[in-house]
């Protein structure tokens, strides 16, 4: 299984994960978040069958791929979006708002 290369960055209140997935169909992708780990799985299929001995140079990966990324903060799981445009997958993960801690005065006996 091939490993997917990704860019991960933050913008405004979102984590953004981008990856080139040219050759993968949207229906062949599985994107999930479990225990603050984003996992992207899929497959790319070549349009033609080429025997190994016919290749002069081979760099493109065809077949199954996956990538798991530990997210650096909590996210709003119900608001995750995935977009594919021009062979680039963009996953937008809205950050969860941090709850403010409220200090309570100590009470004497």
Secondary structure, DSSP 8 states (H G I E B T S, - for coil): -EE---EEEEETTEEEEEEE-TTB-GGG-EEEEETTEEEEEEEE--SS---GGG-S------EEEEEEEE-SS-B-GGG-EEEEETTEEEEEEEB--------------
